[in-house]
């Protein structure tokens, strides 16, 4: 599966805002955006005024980078969202939130979505008692996600669980069991990212 392998901090600088792609580092003084606010590249210091299309494009790129997916996958998710009942923009965000890697991150089993994707790929989790190692799989209400028994004793998971993390209302976490459950579909107000999804819908609708 294709994925971005370049510097994460470069993406934050390109969008001129923190995307929190590197976990704790993003909250520290080591964050690259604190040191260099200009966009990457030779002409990064010169930010020109964006056109309407440019604003829509940057919003799409920002959301792709939040969730760590590339254009092909994102377009596929948009097509699914458009066919669902309800508001396409909210459907899009709901499908993104229900990705396996994002749910693992939201439950506090990883410090970032990138780390969650790696942990899922390495086979540390089960869904409803079955092995689940595909980060892009879409989960549903009622699914139970848990850390595999052999992984619970690892120092990695112990350190992550000791930190603790608030979970959104559509999830219920049981830190002592290293498990969690999706109790409802994520509503728009539950998604705490600064996203204007209508711009993405306008872009793809052209």
Secondary structure by P-SEA (a helix, b strand, c coil): cccccccaaaaaaaaccccccccccccccccccccccccccccccccccccaaaaaaaaaaaaaaaacccaaaaaaaaaaaaaccccaaaaaaaaaaacaaaaaaaacccccaaaaaaaaaaccccccccccccccccccccbbbbccccccccaaaaaaaabbbbbcccccccccccccccccccccccccccccaaaaaaaaac
